[in-house]
Amino acid sequence: MSYNINCFRLFIFFLPTIILIEFYCPGIVLFDSSIDVLLPLTKMDASGKERASQVIKSIKERGSTDLSGGLLKGLELVRTRDQ
C-alpha cells in the first residue's frame, strides 16, 4: 500500500493547534533555501494568537529544505529568548 502524503499540507493543517494553549510561547521558522523567522517566540495571549494566525495563513510552500539551518535558527530563538 502506498500513501501519497503532502507533508507541507499536513503541517499547515495541524499548525494552528499551537495557538490554542495560552501558556505556549511558540515561534515559527520557515526554512528552505533561506531561513526566515516568521514569528519570534510569542506568548499565545489574544494578540499573540491573532499574530500567529495571520502568519500561519501567509505561509506558502517554497523550495528545497535546509533542515539544519531551520533547526539552528530555532535553537537560536530559544537561546536568545527573554527570560
N, C-alpha and C positions, 0 to 999 in steps of 0.2 A: 504494500500500500504506500502510495506517495502523497505527501501533503504539499500543496503549493501555498506556503505561508509568506506573506509580505511582512517582514519584521518591522519595517518602518510604520506601516499602518497599524499593526498590533501595538507598537509603542505609543503612537498618537491616541489610540483608543483608550489605553489604560493610564496615560499620563495625567489626566485630570484628577485621578484619585489622590495625587499628592497634595492637592489643595483642600481636601476635606477635613483634615485634622489640624486644629489650631496650634498645637504645640510643635508641629513640624516647622522647620526652617530650611526648606529645600532651595537649591539653586538649580539652574538649567544651563548646561554647557552643550552647545551643538558642535559636533566635531566631524569634519570631513577633510578636505584638503586644507581647510583653515579651521582654527579653533575660535569659537565665539561664545562669550558669556552672555546669554540672553536674559538671565535673571540671576543676580547675585543672591547669596543666601538671604532669604526673606521670610520673616515671620508670617504665618498664614492667618493674620487678623483680616478684617474686612477689606482693607486697602491692599494687603498682600495677595489675598485671593483674587481680587479684581485684576491686579497687575499680572499675576501668574496666568490667569485665564486668557488675558489678551496675548501674552507671549506664546502660550500653547497654540492658540488659534493662528498665530503668524508663522508657525514652523512649517517649512516646506522641505521635501526631500531634495537633497542637493547632489552630492557626488560620491567620491570614494570615502573610505572611513579611516581616520587616524585614531585608532583606539588608544595608543599610548599617549598621544597629545591630549585627547579628551580626559583620560584618567589623570594625567599630570595637572591639567588645569583645574579639575575638580578637587584634587588634593590641595592645590594652592588656595582655592576658595576656603576650604576648611582650615588650613594652616593660618591664614591671614584674617579670619573672621574676628569681629569684635566680641570680646568676652562678655 
